[in-house]
Amino acid sequence: MGIEALTSLTSKERILLYLSDFSHMEDRYELPGEVVQESIAFATGVQRKHLSQYLDDLMGEGLVTERKAHIKGMKQRMNGYYLTTSGYSKSGAIRDQITSVVVPILVNGNVLDKKVCEIDDMAPARVTFCDIVREAIQHGKLDIEGLNRVDARKRELVEAEDQASQAYKRALQTVWRDGVVTATERFLVEELRKYLKISDGQHMALEEEILKKLAQTHMEFLRIYRSVLEVALADGTLLGPEVEILESLRKTFRISHQEHDELLREVSLAMCGPPGCDGPDADSEH
């Protein structure tokens, strides 16, 4: 059988093999960064553009489950993936299939025949079955030096993806700053997303985080603006300087004319009672 036993594993089998190293994920509030799509793609050697479909297939087969959660080392919640009971059973069969397979591996210039289960003990760094399979598929051979660099390559990938994620987040914050994204802005953001290789899941998580924060900020702005209105209307009318101050504050807080009018009506009603009383003129600020 030899190395062909490793290179013949399908993409879905490699995903199951990789996720078999992560147990009791359903009991954890925070999931490890290794179970998000980006990490799974690197570890298994499956292209990102195909990974989502394979994961969907595995979830449809009841072998993998998906959960949005806090991810260790990441600021936003993201989807994490781990095996179901049936998935562990399936992955166990895959491990049994390859554990005793003898493969040639280059060690200090010499080619040695070793069982897959023996290779981890030969490397200073931890080497998983999935690492061995991925290296065999990508290079057609196994080299102990290449396996030793796996962790370093993972760290480099995580750092590069974090930089790309932060750059993309800044772009999203810019286009959403006024609360409206134009068609042109959406097109430019989409092009940036493709260039930085930001996944759909990352995009949705980042945009959700920004919109939530934007909504919270806007509510605080509305609260402050209402307080200023109450002070300005304390004498029952809005004078010229007060109108100018309110207009400047309205623009700074990005409060719409409609929101201003609604707040003005609410404050006027609270201060003078039902319509018809001698309260401030709702149109006096215009």
C-alpha positions as CSV (number, residue, x, y, z in Angstrom):
1,M,0.0,0.0,0.0
2,G,2.7,2.5,1.0
3,I,2.2,6.2,0.6
4,E,-0.8,5.6,-1.9
5,A,-2.9,4.7,1.2
6,L,-2.5,8.2,2.4
7,T,-2.8,10.1,-0.9
8,S,-6.0,8.2,-1.8
9,L,-8.0,9.6,1.1
10,T,-10.8,11.9,0.0
11,S,-11.2,15.5,1.1
12,K,-14.1,14.6,3.4
13,E,-12.1,11.8,5.0
14,R,-9.2,14.2,5.6
15,I,-11.6,16.6,7.3
16,L,-12.9,13.9,9.5
17,L,-9.4,12.7,10.3
18,Y,-8.4,16.3,11.3
19,L,-11.4,17.0,13.4
20,S,-11.0,13.7,15.3
21,D,-8.2,15.4,17.3
22,F,-10.8,17.8,18.9
23,S,-13.1,16.2,21.5
24,H,-15.8,17.5,23.8
25,M,-16.2,20.7,21.8
26,E,-20.0,20.7,22.5
27,D,-19.2,21.4,26.2
28,R,-17.0,24.4,25.6
29,Y,-18.1,28.0,25.6
30,E,-15.0,29.1,23.7
31,L,-13.8,27.0,20.8
32,P,-10.1,26.7,19.7
33,G,-9.0,28.5,16.6
34,E,-8.2,25.2,15.0
35,V,-11.8,24.4,14.3
36,V,-12.7,27.4,12.1
37,Q,-12.7,27.0,8.3
38,E,-9.4,28.7,7.7
39,S,-7.6,26.4,10.0
40,I,-9.4,23.3,8.7
41,A,-8.5,24.3,5.1
42,F,-4.8,24.6,5.9
43,A,-4.6,21.4,8.0
44,T,-6.3,19.2,5.5
45,G,-4.9,20.8,2.3
46,V,-8.5,21.3,1.0
47,Q,-9.0,24.5,-1.0
48,R,-11.1,27.1,0.8
49,K,-13.4,27.5,-2.1
50,H,-14.4,23.9,-1.8
51,L,-14.3,23.4,1.9
52,S,-17.7,24.9,2.7
53,Q,-19.4,22.4,0.4
54,Y,-17.6,19.4,2.0
55,L,-18.5,20.6,5.4
56,D,-22.1,21.0,4.3
57,D,-22.1,17.5,3.0
58,L,-20.6,16.1,6.2
59,M,-23.2,18.0,8.3
60,G,-25.9,16.6,6.0
61,E,-24.6,13.1,6.7
62,G,-24.7,13.8,10.4
63,L,-20.9,13.5,10.9
64,V,-20.1,17.1,11.6
65,T,-21.8,19.9,13.5
66,E,-21.5,23.6,13.2
67,R,-21.8,26.2,16.0
68,K,-21.2,29.9,16.2
69,A,-19.1,30.7,19.2
70,H,-16.3,32.7,20.7
71,I,-13.1,31.6,19.2
72,K,-9.8,31.6,21.2
73,G,-7.5,34.4,20.0
74,M,-10.2,36.0,17.8
75,K,-12.3,39.1,18.6
76,Q,-15.4,38.1,16.8
77,R,-17.7,35.1,17.1
78,M,-17.3,32.6,14.2
79,N,-18.6,29.3,13.1
80,G,-16.7,26.3,14.5
81,Y,-16.9,22.7,13.4
82,Y,-16.5,19.5,15.3
83,L,-17.5,15.8,15.0
84,T,-20.7,14.2,16.1
85,T,-20.8,10.8,17.7
86,S,-21.2,9.2,14.3
87,G,-18.3,11.4,13.0
88,Y,-16.0,10.1,15.7
89,S,-16.9,6.5,14.7
90,K,-16.2,7.2,11.1
91,S,-12.9,9.0,11.8
92,G,-11.8,6.2,14.0
93,A,-12.2,3.8,11.1
94,I,-10.1,6.1,9.0
95,R,-7.3,6.2,11.7
96,D,-7.4,2.4,12.0
97,Q,-7.1,2.2,8.2
98,I,-3.8,4.2,8.0
99,T,-2.2,3.8,11.5
100,S,-0.1,0.7,10.5
101,V,0.6,1.7,6.9
102,V,4.3,1.7,6.2
103,V,5.6,4.7,4.3
104,P,9.0,5.9,3.2
105,I,10.2,9.1,5.0
106,L,13.4,11.1,4.5
107,V,15.3,11.5,7.8
108,N,18.8,13.2,7.8
109,G,19.3,12.3,4.1
110,N,18.3,8.7,4.6
111,V,15.0,7.1,3.5
112,L,13.4,5.0,6.2
113,D,10.3,2.8,6.1
114,K,8.1,3.7,9.1
115,K,4.6,3.1,10.2
116,V,2.4,6.2,10.2
117,C,1.8,5.8,13.9
118,E,5.6,6.0,14.5
119,I,6.3,9.2,12.7
120,D,5.1,11.5,15.5
121,D,7.7,10.1,17.8
122,M,10.4,10.9,15.3
123,A,9.6,14.6,15.1
124,P,10.5,17.2,17.8
125,A,7.2,19.0,17.2
126,R,3.8,17.3,17.4
127,V,2.8,15.8,14.1
128,T,-0.8,14.6,13.6
129,F,-2.1,12.0,11.2
130,C,-3.7,14.7,9.2
131,D,-0.3,16.6,8.9
132,I,1.3,13.4,7.6
133,V,-1.5,12.8,5.0
134,R,-1.5,16.5,3.9
135,E,2.3,16.5,3.4
136,A,2.1,13.2,1.5
137,I,-0.7,14.6,-0.8
138,Q,1.0,17.9,-1.4
139,H,4.5,16.7,-2.0
140,G,4.1,13.1,-3.0
141,K,6.6,12.1,-0.3
142,L,7.4,12.6,3.4
143,D,10.3,14.5,4.8
144,I,10.8,14.8,8.6
145,E,12.2,18.4,8.1
146,G,9.0,19.5,6.3
147,L,6.9,18.0,9.1
148,N,8.9,19.8,11.7
149,R,8.1,23.1,10.0
150,V,4.3,22.5,10.2
151,D,3.7,24.5,13.4
152,A,5.8,27.5,12.0
153,R,3.8,27.5,8.8
154,K,0.5,27.4,10.8
155,R,1.6,30.4,12.9
156,E,2.6,32.4,9.7
157,L,-0.8,31.6,8.2
158,V,-2.7,32.7,11.3
159,E,-0.7,36.0,11.5
160,A,-1.2,36.7,7.8
161,E,-5.0,36.0,8.1
162,D,-5.3,38.2,11.2
163,Q,-3.6,41.1,9.4
164,A,-6.0,40.5,6.4
165,S,-9.0,40.3,8.7
166,Q,-8.1,43.6,10.5
167,A,-7.5,45.4,7.1
168,Y,-10.9,44.2,5.9
169,K,-12.6,45.1,9.1
170,R,-11.3,48.7,8.8
171,A,-12.7,48.9,5.3
172,L,-16.1,47.7,6.5
173,Q,-16.1,50.2,9.3
174,T,-15.4,52.9,6.8
175,V,-18.2,52.1,4.4
176,W,-20.7,51.5,7.3
177,R,-19.6,54.7,9.0
178,D,-22.7,56.7,7.8
179,G,-25.0,53.7,8.3
180,V,-25.6,53.2,4.5
181,V,-23.5,51.3,2.0
182,T,-23.8,52.4,-1.6
183,A,-23.6,50.0,-4.5
184,T,-20.2,51.3,-5.4
185,E,-18.9,50.8,-1.8
186,R,-20.4,47.3,-1.8
187,F,-18.6,46.4,-5.0
188,L,-15.2,47.7,-3.8
189,V,-15.6,45.9,-0.5
190,E,-16.4,42.6,-2.3
191,E,-13.3,43.1,-4.5
192,L,-11.2,43.6,-1.4
193,R,-12.7,40.6,0.2
194,K,-11.7,38.4,-2.8
195,Y,-8.2,39.9,-2.8
196,L,-7.6,39.3,0.9
197,K,-9.2,35.9,0.7
198,I,-11.8,36.6,3.4
199,S,-14.3,33.8,3.6
200,D,-18.1,34.4,3.6
201,G,-18.2,33.3,7.2
202,Q,-15.5,35.9,8.2
203,H,-17.3,38.6,6.3
204,M,-20.6,37.9,7.9
205,A,-19.1,37.7,11.4
206,L,-17.1,41.0,10.9
207,E,-20.1,42.9,9.4
208,E,-22.4,41.6,12.2
209,E,-19.9,42.9,14.8
210,I,-19.6,46.3,13.2
211,L,-23.4,46.7,12.7
212,K,-24.0,45.7,16.3
213,K,-21.5,48.2,17.6
214,L,-22.8,50.9,15.2
215,A,-26.4,50.3,16.5
216,Q,-25.2,50.5,20.1
217,T,-23.3,53.7,19.4
218,H,-26.2,55.3,17.6
219,M,-28.6,54.5,20.5
220,E,-26.1,56.3,22.8
221,F,-26.0,59.3,20.4
222,L,-29.8,59.4,20.4
223,R,-29.9,59.4,24.2
224,I,-27.4,62.2,24.5
225,Y,-29.2,64.2,21.8
226,R,-32.5,63.8,23.6
227,S,-30.9,65.1,26.8
228,V,-29.6,68.2,24.9
229,L,-33.1,68.8,23.5
230,E,-34.6,68.6,26.9
231,V,-32.2,71.3,28.2
232,A,-32.8,73.5,25.1
233,L,-36.6,73.2,25.5
234,A,-36.6,73.9,29.2
235,D,-37.8,77.5,28.6
236,G,-40.4,76.3,26.1
237,T,-38.8,77.5,22.9
238,L,-35.7,77.0,20.7
239,L,-33.7,80.1,20.1
240,G,-31.3,80.8,17.1
241,P,-28.0,79.7,18.9
242,E,-29.7,76.6,20.3
243,V,-30.9,75.6,16.8
244,E,-27.4,76.0,15.5
245,I,-25.9,73.9,18.3
246,L,-28.5,71.2,17.8
247,E,-28.0,71.1,14.1
248,S,-24.2,70.8,14.5
249,L,-24.7,68.0,17.1
250,R,-27.2,66.3,14.8
251,K,-24.7,66.1,12.0
252,T,-21.9,65.0,14.3
253,F,-24.0,62.2,15.7
254,R,-25.4,61.3,12.2
255,I,-28.9,61.7,13.4
256,S,-31.4,61.9,10.6
257,H,-34.0,64.7,10.2
258,Q,-36.7,62.1,10.9
259,E,-35.1,61.0,14.1
260,H,-34.7,64.6,15.2
261,D,-38.4,65.4,14.5
262,E,-39.5,62.2,16.4
263,L,-37.3,63.1,19.4
264,L,-38.5,66.7,19.3
265,R,-42.1,65.5,19.4
266,E,-41.4,63.1,22.3
267,V,-39.6,65.7,24.4
268,S,-42.2,68.4,23.7
269,L,-45.0,66.0,24.7
270,A,-43.2,65.0,27.8
271,M,-42.6,68.6,28.8
272,C,-45.9,70.3,28.0
273,G,-48.4,67.5,27.7
274,P,-50.8,66.7,24.8
275,P,-50.9,68.8,21.6
276,G,-52.5,72.2,22.0
277,C,-50.6,73.3,25.0
278,D,-48.3,76.3,25.0
279,G,-45.2,74.2,24.3
280,P,-42.3,74.7,21.9
281,D,-43.1,74.9,18.2
282,A,-42.1,71.6,16.6
283,D,-41.1,73.5,13.5
284,S,-39.1,76.3,15.2
285,E,-35.8,74.6,14.7
286,H,-36.1,74.7,10.9
